[in-house]
């Protein structure tokens, strides 16, 4: 995705951004703050964790929903598991974030 496309999509509200973004081919790598991460690698997963942390910091409803799961194991099940960020990796990211939030609140 070009930088121009990224800027254009960033200006859209959520549903439209998702719709427009889904029309794009998934890239082999992503660039964030000048650093490139190959999709499906540990670096890419670390970037996803940063994005999820930002989401839960900024969105009270999402944070409270995550915290409402207590200490239960989380799973991420979709029709076809992602080859770029498998469900088990996403669930692990969410549980680490939840643990950190719970520790901070204690």
DRENFIZA-123456 format. One record per residue (C-alpha): residue number from 1; residue in three letters; x, y, z. Coordinates in nm, 4 decimals, decimal comma, m for minus. Layout:
REM DRENFIZA-123456
   num   residu          x          y          z
   NUM      ALA          X          Y          Z
...
REM end
This chain:
REM DRENFIZA-123456
   num   residu          x          y          z
     1      UNK     0,0000     0,0000     0,0000
     2      UNK     0,1343     0,3378    m0,0890
     3      UNK     0,1905     0,6126     0,1652
     4      UNK    m0,0767     0,8183    m0,0128
     5      UNK    m0,3284     0,5338     0,0308
     6      UNK    m0,2369     0,5010     0,3994
     7      UNK    m0,2989     0,8702     0,4575
     8      UNK    m0,6272     0,8577     0,2674
     9      UNK    m0,7528     0,5542     0,4639
    10      UNK    m0,6456     0,7086     0,7949
    11      UNK    m0,8917     0,9928     0,7335
    12      UNK    m1,1877     0,7523     0,6978
    13      UNK    m1,4133     0,6390     0,9818
    14      UNK    m1,3734     0,2752     1,0932
    15      UNK    m1,6179     0,0852     0,8699
    16      UNK    m1,5195     0,2733     0,5549
    17      UNK    m1,1476     0,2348     0,6282
    18      UNK    m1,1941    m0,1402     0,6763
    19      UNK    m1,3959    m0,1696     0,3555
    20      UNK    m1,1456     0,0291     0,1489
    21      UNK    m0,8490    m0,1474     0,3051
    22      UNK    m0,9930    m0,4921     0,2336
    23      UNK    m0,9844    m0,4102    m0,1370
    24      UNK    m0,6054    m0,3856    m0,1176
    25      UNK    m0,3754    m0,6861    m0,1515
    26      UNK    m0,2105    m0,7749     0,1809
    27      UNK     0,1474    m0,6471     0,1655
    28      UNK     0,4605    m0,8543     0,2187
    29      UNK     0,5770    m0,6008     0,4741
    30      UNK     0,4461    m0,3044     0,6691
    31      UNK     0,6211     0,0184     0,7558
    32      UNK     0,5536     0,2003     1,0795
    33      UNK     0,7480     0,5032     1,2000
    34      UNK     1,0162     0,4315     0,9416
    35      UNK     1,0732     0,0693     1,0471
    36      UNK     0,9798    m0,2130     0,8121
    37      UNK     0,8416    m0,5426     0,9430
    38      UNK     0,7921    m0,8433     0,7191
    39      UNK     0,4350    m0,9696     0,7546
    40      UNK     0,4028    m1,2900     0,9562
    41      UNK     0,7278    m1,2453     1,1484
    42      UNK     0,7964    m1,1786     1,5146
    43      UNK     0,8567    m0,8092     1,4337
    44      UNK     0,5138    m0,7908     1,2698
    45      UNK     0,3518    m0,9525     1,5736
    46      UNK     0,5289    m0,7012     1,8007
    47      UNK     0,3855    m0,4211     1,5901
    48      UNK     0,0388    m0,5755     1,6246
    49      UNK     0,0868    m0,5868     2,0008
    50      UNK     0,1721    m0,2150     2,0022
    51      UNK    m0,1439    m0,1451     1,8017
    52      UNK    m0,3581    m0,3532     2,0385
    53      UNK    m0,2086    m0,1824     2,3429
    54      UNK    m0,2934     0,1563     2,1899
    55      UNK    m0,6480     0,0365     2,1225
    56      UNK    m0,7043    m0,0746     2,4821
    57      UNK    m0,5471     0,2446     2,6191
    58      UNK    m0,7715     0,4647     2,4061
    59      UNK    m1,0977     0,2700     2,4044
    60      UNK    m1,2560     0,2327     2,7494
    61      UNK    m1,5287    m0,0069     2,6297
    62      UNK    m1,2738    m0,2378     2,4666
    63      UNK    m1,0500    m0,2247     2,7756
    64      UNK    m1,3395    m0,3055     3,0101
    65      UNK    m1,4500    m0,5934     2,7847
    66      UNK    m1,0965    m0,7338     2,7932
    67      UNK    m1,0758    m0,6980     3,1706
    68      UNK    m1,4176    m0,8624     3,2116
    69      UNK    m1,2602    m1,1873     3,0911
    70      UNK    m1,0770    m1,2036     3,4247
    71      UNK    m0,7976    m1,4576     3,4072
    72      UNK    m0,9716    m1,6977     3,1699
    73      UNK    m0,7725    m1,8203     2,8701
    74      UNK    m0,8630    m1,6347     2,5520
    75      UNK    m0,8928    m1,7835     2,2048
    76      UNK    m0,9272    m1,6166     1,8674
    77      UNK    m1,1192    m1,8385     1,6280
    78      UNK    m1,1973    m1,7343     1,2728
    79      UNK    m1,3173    m1,9313     0,9703
    80      UNK    m0,9698    m1,9556     0,8256
    81      UNK    m0,6817    m1,8902     1,0584
    82      UNK    m0,4550    m1,6073     0,9552
    83      UNK    m0,1197    m1,6979     0,8061
    84      UNK     0,0146    m1,3581     0,9081
    85      UNK    m0,1005    m1,3452     1,2725
    86      UNK    m0,2417    m1,6835     1,3802
    87      UNK    m0,5266    m1,6847     1,6308
    88      UNK    m0,3070    m1,8310     1,9028
    89      UNK    m0,0668    m1,5365     1,8657
    90      UNK    m0,3508    m1,2804     1,8817
    91      UNK    m0,4967    m1,4471     2,1908
    92      UNK    m0,1541    m1,4442     2,3554
    93      UNK    m0,1136    m1,0736     2,2766
    94      UNK    m0,4524    m0,9957     2,4322
    95      UNK    m0,3769    m1,2003     2,7447
    96      UNK    m0,0394    m1,0272     2,7958
    97      UNK    m0,2040    m0,6877     2,7614
    98      UNK    m0,4823    m0,7894     3,0000
    99      UNK    m0,2265    m0,9119     3,2545
   100      UNK    m0,0354    m0,5845     3,2308
   101      UNK    m0,3505    m0,3755     3,2751
   102      UNK    m0,4575    m0,5851     3,5748
   103      UNK    m0,1122    m0,5508     3,7343
   104      UNK    m0,1134    m0,1760     3,6794
   105      UNK    m0,4576    m0,1426     3,8401
   106      UNK    m0,3578    m0,3442     4,1483
REM end
